[in-house]
Amino acid sequence: MMTTDEMKLRTKKFSLSVIDLAEKLPGTYIVKVIANQIVRSGTSVGANYRAVCRARSDKEFISKMNIVLEESDETLFG
């Protein structure tokens, strides 16, 4: 099982990988639009996971973790 600190590092690396990918994409209009959305949702994964770590209850933890899952799914879709 992964620790909280390992997951924080993993989500940060994921964000940096998403940014690196976006920088390598062609500069056409539609690619820029999609890349922007991928960067927004991809970097949101790590930021929202950090919010999960500050959850004050099990319900809040589950709610915030679902946001992380939604953002990661959106990144994969993009």
Distance bins in CASP14 RR format, pairs under 12 A and 6 or more apart:
PFRMAT RR
TARGET T0000
AUTHOR 0000-0000-0000
RMODE 2
METHOD distances of the structure
MODEL  1
1 7 0 0 0 0 1 0 0 0 0 0 0
2 8 0 0 0 0 1 0 0 0 0 0 0
2 9 0 0 0 0 1 0 0 0 0 0 0
2 10 1 0 0 1 0 0 0 0 0 0 0
2 11 0 0 0 0 0 1 0 0 0 0 0
2 49 0 0 0 0 0 1 0 0 0 0 0
3 9 0 0 0 0 1 0 0 0 0 0 0
3 10 0 0 0 0 0 1 0 0 0 0 0
3 53 0 0 0 0 0 1 0 0 0 0 0
4 10 0 0 0 0 0 1 0 0 0 0 0
4 11 0 0 0 0 0 1 0 0 0 0 0
4 49 0 0 0 0 1 0 0 0 0 0 0
4 50 0 0 0 0 1 0 0 0 0 0 0
4 52 0 0 0 0 1 0 0 0 0 0 0
4 53 1 0 1 0 0 0 0 0 0 0 0
4 54 0 0 0 0 0 1 0 0 0 0 0
4 55 0 0 0 0 0 1 0 0 0 0 0
4 61 0 0 0 0 0 1 0 0 0 0 0
5 11 0 0 0 0 0 1 0 0 0 0 0
5 12 0 0 0 0 0 1 0 0 0 0 0
5 49 0 0 0 0 0 1 0 0 0 0 0
5 50 0 0 0 0 0 1 0 0 0 0 0
5 53 0 0 0 0 1 0 0 0 0 0 0
6 12 0 0 0 0 0 1 0 0 0 0 0
6 13 0 0 0 0 0 1 0 0 0 0 0
6 49 0 0 0 0 0 1 0 0 0 0 0
7 13 0 0 0 0 0 1 0 0 0 0 0
7 14 0 0 0 0 0 1 0 0 0 0 0
7 45 0 0 0 0 0 1 0 0 0 0 0
7 46 0 0 0 0 1 0 0 0 0 0 0
7 48 0 0 0 0 0 1 0 0 0 0 0
7 49 1 0 0 1 0 0 0 0 0 0 0
7 50 0 0 0 0 1 0 0 0 0 0 0
7 52 0 0 0 0 1 0 0 0 0 0 0
7 53 0 0 0 0 1 0 0 0 0 0 0
7 65 0 0 0 0 0 1 0 0 0 0 0
7 68 0 0 0 0 1 0 0 0 0 0 0
8 14 0 0 0 0 0 1 0 0 0 0 0
8 15 0 0 0 0 0 1 0 0 0 0 0
8 45 0 0 0 0 0 1 0 0 0 0 0
8 46 1 0 0 1 0 0 0 0 0 0 0
8 47 0 0 0 0 0 1 0 0 0 0 0
8 48 0 0 0 0 0 1 0 0 0 0 0
8 49 1 0 0 1 0 0 0 0 0 0 0
8 50 1 0 0 1 0 0 0 0 0 0 0
8 51 0 0 0 0 0 1 0 0 0 0 0
8 52 0 0 0 0 1 0 0 0 0 0 0
8 53 1 0 0 1 0 0 0 0 0 0 0
8 54 0 0 0 0 0 1 0 0 0 0 0
8 68 0 0 0 0 0 1 0 0 0 0 0
9 15 0 0 0 0 0 1 0 0 0 0 0
9 16 0 0 0 0 0 1 0 0 0 0 0
9 46 0 0 0 0 0 1 0 0 0 0 0
9 49 0 0 0 0 0 1 0 0 0 0 0
9 50 0 0 0 0 0 1 0 0 0 0 0
10 16 0 0 0 0 0 1 0 0 0 0 0
10 17 0 0 0 0 0 1 0 0 0 0 0
10 45 0 0 0 0 1 0 0 0 0 0 0
10 46 0 0 0 0 1 0 0 0 0 0 0
10 49 0 0 0 0 1 0 0 0 0 0 0
10 68 0 0 0 0 0 1 0 0 0 0 0
10 72 0 0 0 0 0 1 0 0 0 0 0
11 17 0 0 0 0 0 1 0 0 0 0 0
11 18 0 0 0 0 0 1 0 0 0 0 0
11 42 0 0 0 0 1 0 0 0 0 0 0
11 43 0 0 0 0 1 0 0 0 0 0 0
11 44 0 0 0 0 1 0 0 0 0 0 0
11 45 1 0 1 0 0 0 0 0 0 0 0
11 46 1 1 0 0 0 0 0 0 0 0 0
11 47 0 0 0 0 1 0 0 0 0 0 0
11 48 0 0 0 0 1 0 0 0 0 0 0
11 49 1 0 1 0 0 0 0 0 0 0 0
11 50 0 0 0 0 1 0 0 0 0 0 0
11 51 0 0 0 0 0 1 0 0 0 0 0
11 52 0 0 0 0 1 0 0 0 0 0 0
11 53 0 0 0 0 0 1 0 0 0 0 0
11 68 0 0 0 0 1 0 0 0 0 0 0
11 71 0 0 0 0 0 1 0 0 0 0 0
11 72 0 0 0 0 1 0 0 0 0 0 0
11 75 0 0 0 0 0 1 0 0 0 0 0
12 18 0 0 0 0 0 1 0 0 0 0 0
12 19 0 0 0 0 0 1 0 0 0 0 0
12 42 0 0 0 0 0 1 0 0 0 0 0
12 43 0 0 0 0 1 0 0 0 0 0 0
12 45 0 0 0 0 1 0 0 0 0 0 0
12 46 1 0 0 1 0 0 0 0 0 0 0
12 47 0 0 0 0 1 0 0 0 0 0 0
12 49 0 0 0 0 1 0 0 0 0 0 0
12 50 0 0 0 0 1 0 0 0 0 0 0
13 19 0 0 0 0 0 1 0 0 0 0 0
13 20 0 0 0 0 0 1 0 0 0 0 0
13 42 0 0 0 0 0 1 0 0 0 0 0
13 43 0 0 0 0 0 1 0 0 0 0 0
13 45 0 0 0 0 0 1 0 0 0 0 0
13 46 0 0 0 0 1 0 0 0 0 0 0
14 20 0 0 0 0 0 1 0 0 0 0 0
14 21 0 0 0 0 0 1 0 0 0 0 0
14 38 0 0 0 0 0 1 0 0 0 0 0
14 39 0 0 0 0 0 1 0 0 0 0 0
14 41 0 0 0 0 0 1 0 0 0 0 0
14 42 1 0 0 1 0 0 0 0 0 0 0
14 43 0 0 0 0 1 0 0 0 0 0 0
14 44 0 0 0 0 0 1 0 0 0 0 0
14 45 1 0 0 1 0 0 0 0 0 0 0
14 46 1 0 0 1 0 0 0 0 0 0 0
14 47 0 0 0 0 0 1 0 0 0 0 0
14 48 0 0 0 0 0 1 0 0 0 0 0
14 49 0 0 0 0 1 0 0 0 0 0 0
14 68 0 0 0 0 0 1 0 0 0 0 0
14 71 0 0 0 0 0 1 0 0 0 0 0
14 72 0 0 0 0 1 0 0 0 0 0 0
14 75 0 0 0 0 1 0 0 0 0 0 0
14 76 0 0 0 0 0 1 0 0 0 0 0
15 21 0 0 0 0 0 1 0 0 0 0 0
15 22 0 0 0 0 0 1 0 0 0 0 0
15 38 0 0 0 0 0 1 0 0 0 0 0
15 39 0 0 0 0 1 0 0 0 0 0 0
15 40 0 0 0 0 0 1 0 0 0 0 0
15 41 0 0 0 0 0 1 0 0 0 0 0
15 42 1 0 1 0 0 0 0 0 0 0 0
15 43 1 0 1 0 0 0 0 0 0 0 0
15 44 0 0 0 0 1 0 0 0 0 0 0
15 45 1 0 0 1 0 0 0 0 0 0 0
15 46 1 0 1 0 0 0 0 0 0 0 0
15 47 0 0 0 0 1 0 0 0 0 0 0
15 48 0 0 0 0 0 1 0 0 0 0 0
15 49 0 0 0 0 0 1 0 0 0 0 0
15 50 0 0 0 0 0 1 0 0 0 0 0
15 71 0 0 0 0 0 1 0 0 0 0 0
15 72 0 0 0 0 0 1 0 0 0 0 0
15 75 0 0 0 0 1 0 0 0 0 0 0
16 22 0 0 0 0 0 1 0 0 0 0 0
16 23 0 0 0 0 0 1 0 0 0 0 0
16 39 0 0 0 0 0 1 0 0 0 0 0
16 42 0 0 0 0 0 1 0 0 0 0 0
16 43 0 0 0 0 1 0 0 0 0 0 0
16 45 0 0 0 0 0 1 0 0 0 0 0
16 46 0 0 0 0 0 1 0 0 0 0 0
17 23 0 0 0 0 0 1 0 0 0 0 0
17 24 0 0 0 0 0 1 0 0 0 0 0
17 38 0 0 0 0 0 1 0 0 0 0 0
17 39 0 0 0 0 0 1 0 0 0 0 0
17 42 0 0 0 0 1 0 0 0 0 0 0
17 43 0 0 0 0 0 1 0 0 0 0 0
17 45 0 0 0 0 0 1 0 0 0 0 0
17 46 0 0 0 0 0 1 0 0 0 0 0
17 75 0 0 0 0 0 1 0 0 0 0 0
18 24 0 0 0 0 0 1 0 0 0 0 0
18 25 0 0 0 0 0 1 0 0 0 0 0
18 35 0 0 0 0 1 0 0 0 0 0 0
18 36 0 0 0 0 0 1 0 0 0 0 0
18 37 0 0 0 0 0 1 0 0 0 0 0
18 38 1 0 0 1 0 0 0 0 0 0 0
18 39 1 0 1 0 0 0 0 0 0 0 0
18 40 0 0 0 0 1 0 0 0 0 0 0
18 41 0 0 0 0 1 0 0 0 0 0 0
18 42 1 0 1 0 0 0 0 0 0 0 0
18 43 1 0 0 1 0 0 0 0 0 0 0
18 44 0 0 0 0 1 0 0 0 0 0 0
18 45 0 0 0 0 1 0 0 0 0 0 0
18 46 0 0 0 0 0 1 0 0 0 0 0
18 71 0 0 0 0 0 1 0 0 0 0 0
18 72 0 0 0 0 0 1 0 0 0 0 0
18 74 0 0 0 0 0 1 0 0 0 0 0
18 75 1 0 0 1 0 0 0 0 0 0 0
18 76 0 0 0 0 0 1 0 0 0 0 0
18 78 0 0 0 0 0 1 0 0 0 0 0
19 25 0 0 0 0 0 1 0 0 0 0 0
19 35 0 0 0 0 1 0 0 0 0 0 0
19 36 0 0 0 0 0 1 0 0 0 0 0
19 38 0 0 0 0 1 0 0 0 0 0 0
19 39 1 0 0 1 0 0 0 0 0 0 0
19 40 0 0 0 0 0 1 0 0 0 0 0
19 42 0 0 0 0 1 0 0 0 0 0 0
19 43 1 0 0 1 0 0 0 0 0 0 0
19 75 0 0 0 0 0 1 0 0 0 0 0
20 35 0 0 0 0 0 1 0 0 0 0 0
20 38 0 0 0 0 0 1 0 0 0 0 0
20 39 0 0 0 0 0 1 0 0 0 0 0
20 42 0 0 0 0 0 1 0 0 0 0 0
20 43 0 0 0 0 0 1 0 0 0 0 0
21 31 0 0 0 0 0 1 0 0 0 0 0
21 34 0 0 0 0 0 1 0 0 0 0 0
21 35 0 0 0 0 1 0 0 0 0 0 0
21 38 1 0 0 1 0 0 0 0 0 0 0
21 39 0 0 0 0 1 0 0 0 0 0 0
21 42 0 0 0 0 1 0 0 0 0 0 0
21 43 0 0 0 0 0 1 0 0 0 0 0
21 75 0 0 0 0 0 1 0 0 0 0 0
21 78 0 0 0 0 0 1 0 0 0 0 0
22 31 0 0 0 0 1 0 0 0 0 0 0
22 32 0 0 0 0 1 0 0 0 0 0 0
22 33 0 0 0 0 0 1 0 0 0 0 0
22 34 0 0 0 0 1 0 0 0 0 0 0
22 35 1 0 1 0 0 0 0 0 0 0 0
22 36 1 0 0 1 0 0 0 0 0 0 0
22 37 0 0 0 0 1 0 0 0 0 0 0
22 38 1 0 0 1 0 0 0 0 0 0 0
22 39 1 0 1 0 0 0 0 0 0 0 0
22 40 0 0 0 0 0 1 0 0 0 0 0
22 41 0 0 0 0 0 1 0 0 0 0 0
22 42 0 0 0 0 1 0 0 0 0 0 0
22 43 0 0 0 0 1 0 0 0 0 0 0
22 75 0 0 0 0 0 1 0 0 0 0 0
22 78 0 0 0 0 0 1 0 0 0 0 0
23 31 0 0 0 0 0 1 0 0 0 0 0
23 32 0 0 0 0 0 1 0 0 0 0 0
23 35 0 0 0 0 1 0 0 0 0 0 0
23 36 0 0 0 0 0 1 0 0 0 0 0
23 38 0 0 0 0 0 1 0 0 0 0 0
23 39 0 0 0 0 1 0 0 0 0 0 0
24 31 0 0 0 0 0 1 0 0 0 0 0
24 35 0 0 0 0 1 0 0 0 0 0 0
25 31 1 0 1 0 0 0 0 0 0 0 0
25 32 0 0 0 0 1 0 0 0 0 0 0
25 33 0 0 0 0 0 1 0 0 0 0 0
25 34 0 0 0 0 1 0 0 0 0 0 0
25 35 1 0 1 0 0 0 0 0 0 0 0
25 36 0 0 0 0 0 1 0 0 0 0 0
25 38 0 0 0 0 1 0 0 0 0 0 0
25 39 0 0 0 0 0 1 0 0 0 0 0
25 78 0 0 0 0 0 1 0 0 0 0 0
26 32 0 0 0 0 1 0 0 0 0 0 0
26 34 0 0 0 0 0 1 0 0 0 0 0
26 35 0 0 0 0 1 0 0 0 0 0 0
27 33 0 0 0 0 0 1 0 0 0 0 0
27 34 0 0 0 0 0 1 0 0 0 0 0
27 35 0 0 0 0 1 0 0 0 0 0 0
27 36 0 0 0 0 0 1 0 0 0 0 0
28 34 0 0 0 0 1 0 0 0 0 0 0
28 35 0 0 0 0 1 0 0 0 0 0 0
29 35 0 0 0 0 0 1 0 0 0 0 0
29 36 0 0 0 0 0 1 0 0 0 0 0
30 36 0 0 0 0 0 1 0 0 0 0 0
30 37 0 0 0 0 0 1 0 0 0 0 0
30 78 0 0 0 0 0 1 0 0 0 0 0
31 37 0 0 0 0 0 1 0 0 0 0 0
31 38 0 0 0 0 0 1 0 0 0 0 0
31 78 0 0 0 0 0 1 0 0 0 0 0
32 38 0 0 0 0 0 1 0 0 0 0 0
32 39 0 0 0 0 0 1 0 0 0 0 0
33 39 0 0 0 0 0 1 0 0 0 0 0
33 40 0 0 0 0 0 1 0 0 0 0 0
33 78 0 0 0 0 0 1 0 0 0 0 0
34 40 0 0 0 0 0 1 0 0 0 0 0
34 41 0 0 0 0 0 1 0 0 0 0 0
34 74 0 0 0 0 0 1 0 0 0 0 0
34 75 0 0 0 0 0 1 0 0 0 0 0
34 77 0 0 0 0 0 1 0 0 0 0 0
34 78 1 0 1 0 0 0 0 0 0 0 0
35 41 0 0 0 0 0 1 0 0 0 0 0
35 42 0 0 0 0 0 1 0 0 0 0 0
35 75 0 0 0 0 0 1 0 0 0 0 0
35 78 0 0 0 0 1 0 0 0 0 0 0
36 42 0 0 0 0 0 1 0 0 0 0 0
36 43 0 0 0 0 0 1 0 0 0 0 0
36 78 0 0 0 0 0 1 0 0 0 0 0
37 43 0 0 0 0 0 1 0 0 0 0 0
37 44 0 0 0 0 0 1 0 0 0 0 0
37 71 0 0 0 0 0 1 0 0 0 0 0
37 74 1 0 0 1 0 0 0 0 0 0 0
37 75 0 0 0 0 1 0 0 0 0 0 0
37 76 0 0 0 0 0 1 0 0 0 0 0
37 77 0 0 0 0 1 0 0 0 0 0 0
37 78 1 0 0 1 0 0 0 0 0 0 0
38 44 0 0 0 0 0 1 0 0 0 0 0
38 45 0 0 0 0 0 1 0 0 0 0 0
38 71 0 0 0 0 0 1 0 0 0 0 0
38 72 0 0 0 0 0 1 0 0 0 0 0
38 74 0 0 0 0 1 0 0 0 0 0 0
38 75 1 0 1 0 0 0 0 0 0 0 0
38 76 0 0 0 0 1 0 0 0 0 0 0
38 77 0 0 0 0 1 0 0 0 0 0 0
38 78 1 0 1 0 0 0 0 0 0 0 0
39 45 0 0 0 0 0 1 0 0 0 0 0
39 71 0 0 0 0 0 1 0 0 0 0 0
39 74 0 0 0 0 0 1 0 0 0 0 0
39 75 0 0 0 0 1 0 0 0 0 0 0
39 78 0 0 0 0 0 1 0 0 0 0 0
40 47 0 0 0 0 0 1 0 0 0 0 0
40 48 0 0 0 0 0 1 0 0 0 0 0
40 71 0 0 0 0 1 0 0 0 0 0 0
40 74 0 0 0 0 1 0 0 0 0 0 0
40 75 0 0 0 0 1 0 0 0 0 0 0
40 78 0 0 0 0 0 1 0 0 0 0 0
41 47 0 0 0 0 0 1 0 0 0 0 0
41 48 0 0 0 0 1 0 0 0 0 0 0
41 67 0 0 0 0 0 1 0 0 0 0 0
41 68 0 0 0 0 0 1 0 0 0 0 0
41 69 0 0 0 0 0 1 0 0 0 0 0
41 70 0 0 0 0 1 0 0 0 0 0 0
41 71 1 0 1 0 0 0 0 0 0 0 0
41 72 1 0 0 1 0 0 0 0 0 0 0
41 73 0 0 0 0 1 0 0 0 0 0 0
41 74 1 0 1 0 0 0 0 0 0 0 0
41 75 1 0 1 0 0 0 0 0 0 0 0
41 76 0 0 0 0 1 0 0 0 0 0 0
41 77 0 0 0 0 1 0 0 0 0 0 0
41 78 1 0 0 1 0 0 0 0 0 0 0
42 48 0 0 0 0 1 0 0 0 0 0 0
42 49 0 0 0 0 0 1 0 0 0 0 0
42 68 0 0 0 0 0 1 0 0 0 0 0
42 70 0 0 0 0 0 1 0 0 0 0 0
42 71 1 0 0 1 0 0 0 0 0 0 0
42 72 1 0 0 1 0 0 0 0 0 0 0
42 73 0 0 0 0 0 1 0 0 0 0 0
42 74 1 0 0 1 0 0 0 0 0 0 0
42 75 1 0 1 0 0 0 0 0 0 0 0
42 76 0 0 0 0 1 0 0 0 0 0 0
42 77 0 0 0 0 0 1 0 0 0 0 0
42 78 0 0 0 0 1 0 0 0 0 0 0
43 49 0 0 0 0 0 1 0 0 0 0 0
43 50 0 0 0 0 0 1 0 0 0 0 0
43 71 0 0 0 0 1 0 0 0 0 0 0
43 72 0 0 0 0 0 1 0 0 0 0 0
43 74 0 0 0 0 0 1 0 0 0 0 0
43 75 0 0 0 0 1 0 0 0 0 0 0
44 50 0 0 0 0 0 1 0 0 0 0 0
44 51 0 0 0 0 0 1 0 0 0 0 0
44 64 0 0 0 0 0 1 0 0 0 0 0
44 67 0 0 0 0 1 0 0 0 0 0 0
44 68 0 0 0 0 1 0 0 0 0 0 0
44 69 0 0 0 0 0 1 0 0 0 0 0
44 70 0 0 0 0 1 0 0 0 0 0 0
44 71 1 0 1 0 0 0 0 0 0 0 0
44 72 0 0 0 0 1 0 0 0 0 0 0
44 73 0 0 0 0 0 1 0 0 0 0 0
44 74 0 0 0 0 1 0 0 0 0 0 0
44 75 0 0 0 0 1 0 0 0 0 0 0
45 51 0 0 0 0 0 1 0 0 0 0 0
45 52 0 0 0 0 0 1 0 0 0 0 0
45 64 0 0 0 0 0 1 0 0 0 0 0
45 65 0 0 0 0 0 1 0 0 0 0 0
45 67 0 0 0 0 1 0 0 0 0 0 0
45 68 1 0 1 0 0 0 0 0 0 0 0
45 69 0 0 0 0 1 0 0 0 0 0 0
45 70 0 0 0 0 1 0 0 0 0 0 0
45 71 1 0 1 0 0 0 0 0 0 0 0
45 72 1 0 1 0 0 0 0 0 0 0 0
45 73 0 0 0 0 1 0 0 0 0 0 0
45 74 0 0 0 0 1 0 0 0 0 0 0
45 75 1 0 0 1 0 0 0 0 0 0 0
45 76 0 0 0 0 0 1 0 0 0 0 0
46 52 0 0 0 0 1 0 0 0 0 0 0
46 53 0 0 0 0 0 1 0 0 0 0 0
46 64 0 0 0 0 0 1 0 0 0 0 0
46 65 0 0 0 0 0 1 0 0 0 0 0
46 67 0 0 0 0 0 1 0 0 0 0 0
46 68 1 0 0 1 0 0 0 0 0 0 0
46 71 0 0 0 0 1 0 0 0 0 0 0
46 72 0 0 0 0 1 0 0 0 0 0 0
46 75 0 0 0 0 0 1 0 0 0 0 0
47 53 0 0 0 0 0 1 0 0 0 0 0
47 54 0 0 0 0 0 1 0 0 0 0 0
47 64 0 0 0 0 0 1 0 0 0 0 0
47 67 0 0 0 0 1 0 0 0 0 0 0
47 68 0 0 0 0 1 0 0 0 0 0 0
47 71 0 0 0 0 1 0 0 0 0 0 0
48 54 0 0 0 0 0 1 0 0 0 0 0
48 55 0 0 0 0 0 1 0 0 0 0 0
48 61 0 0 0 0 0 1 0 0 0 0 0
48 63 0 0 0 0 0 1 0 0 0 0 0
48 64 1 0 0 1 0 0 0 0 0 0 0
48 65 0 0 0 0 1 0 0 0 0 0 0
48 66 0 0 0 0 1 0 0 0 0 0 0
48 67 1 0 1 0 0 0 0 0 0 0 0
48 68 1 0 1 0 0 0 0 0 0 0 0
48 69 0 0 0 0 1 0 0 0 0 0 0
48 70 0 0 0 0 1 0 0 0 0 0 0
48 71 1 0 0 1 0 0 0 0 0 0 0
48 72 0 0 0 0 1 0 0 0 0 0 0
48 74 0 0 0 0 0 1 0 0 0 0 0
48 75 0 0 0 0 0 1 0 0 0 0 0
49 55 0 0 0 0 0 1 0 0 0 0 0
49 61 0 0 0 0 0 1 0 0 0 0 0
49 64 0 0 0 0 1 0 0 0 0 0 0
49 65 0 0 0 0 1 0 0 0 0 0 0
49 66 0 0 0 0 0 1 0 0 0 0 0
49 67 0 0 0 0 1 0 0 0 0 0 0
49 68 1 0 1 0 0 0 0 0 0 0 0
49 69 0 0 0 0 0 1 0 0 0 0 0
49 71 0 0 0 0 1 0 0 0 0 0 0
49 72 0 0 0 0 1 0 0 0 0 0 0
50 64 0 0 0 0 1 0 0 0 0 0 0
50 65 0 0 0 0 0 1 0 0 0 0 0
50 67 0 0 0 0 0 1 0 0 0 0 0
50 68 0 0 0 0 1 0 0 0 0 0 0
51 60 0 0 0 0 1 0 0 0 0 0 0
51 61 0 0 0 0 1 0 0 0 0 0 0
51 63 0 0 0 0 1 0 0 0 0 0 0
51 64 1 0 1 0 0 0 0 0 0 0 0
51 65 0 0 0 0 1 0 0 0 0 0 0
51 66 0 0 0 0 0 1 0 0 0 0 0
51 67 1 0 0 1 0 0 0 0 0 0 0
51 68 0 0 0 0 1 0 0 0 0 0 0
51 71 0 0 0 0 0 1 0 0 0 0 0
52 58 0 0 0 0 0 1 0 0 0 0 0
52 60 0 0 0 0 1 0 0 0 0 0 0
52 61 1 0 0 1 0 0 0 0 0 0 0
52 62 0 0 0 0 1 0 0 0 0 0 0
52 63 0 0 0 0 1 0 0 0 0 0 0
52 64 1 0 1 0 0 0 0 0 0 0 0
52 65 1 0 1 0 0 0 0 0 0 0 0
52 66 0 0 0 0 1 0 0 0 0 0 0
52 67 0 0 0 0 1 0 0 0 0 0 0
52 68 1 0 0 1 0 0 0 0 0 0 0
52 69 0 0 0 0 0 1 0 0 0 0 0
52 71 0 0 0 0 0 1 0 0 0 0 0
53 60 0 0 0 0 0 1 0 0 0 0 0
53 61 0 0 0 0 1 0 0 0 0 0 0
53 64 0 0 0 0 1 0 0 0 0 0 0
53 65 0 0 0 0 0 1 0 0 0 0 0
53 68 0 0 0 0 0 1 0 0 0 0 0
54 60 0 0 0 0 1 0 0 0 0 0 0
54 61 0 0 0 0 1 0 0 0 0 0 0
54 64 0 0 0 0 1 0 0 0 0 0 0
55 61 1 1 0 0 0 0 0 0 0 0 0
55 62 0 0 0 0 1 0 0 0 0 0 0
55 63 0 0 0 0 1 0 0 0 0 0 0
55 64 1 0 1 0 0 0 0 0 0 0 0
55 65 0 0 0 0 1 0 0 0 0 0 0
55 66 0 0 0 0 0 1 0 0 0 0 0
55 67 0 0 0 0 0 1 0 0 0 0 0
55 68 0 0 0 0 0 1 0 0 0 0 0
56 63 0 0 0 0 0 1 0 0 0 0 0
56 64 0 0 0 0 0 1 0 0 0 0 0
57 63 0 0 0 0 1 0 0 0 0 0 0
57 64 0 0 0 0 0 1 0 0 0 0 0
58 64 0 0 0 0 0 1 0 0 0 0 0
58 65 0 0 0 0 0 1 0 0 0 0 0
59 65 0 0 0 0 0 1 0 0 0 0 0
59 66 0 0 0 0 0 1 0 0 0 0 0
60 66 0 0 0 0 0 1 0 0 0 0 0
60 67 0 0 0 0 0 1 0 0 0 0 0
61 67 0 0 0 0 0 1 0 0 0 0 0
61 68 0 0 0 0 0 1 0 0 0 0 0
62 68 0 0 0 0 0 1 0 0 0 0 0
62 69 0 0 0 0 0 1 0 0 0 0 0
63 69 0 0 0 0 0 1 0 0 0 0 0
63 70 0 0 0 0 0 1 0 0 0 0 0
64 70 0 0 0 0 0 1 0 0 0 0 0
64 71 0 0 0 0 0 1 0 0 0 0 0
65 71 0 0 0 0 0 1 0 0 0 0 0
65 72 0 0 0 0 0 1 0 0 0 0 0
66 72 0 0 0 0 0 1 0 0 0 0 0
66 73 0 0 0 0 0 1 0 0 0 0 0
67 73 0 0 0 0 0 1 0 0 0 0 0
67 74 0 0 0 0 0 1 0 0 0 0 0
68 74 0 0 0 0 0 1 0 0 0 0 0
68 75 0 0 0 0 0 1 0 0 0 0 0
69 75 0 0 0 0 0 1 0 0 0 0 0
69 76 0 0 0 0 0 1 0 0 0 0 0
70 76 0 0 0 0 0 1 0 0 0 0 0
70 77 0 0 0 0 0 1 0 0 0 0 0
71 77 0 0 0 0 0 1 0 0 0 0 0
71 78 0 0 0 0 0 1 0 0 0 0 0
72 78 0 0 0 0 0 1 0 0 0 0 0
END
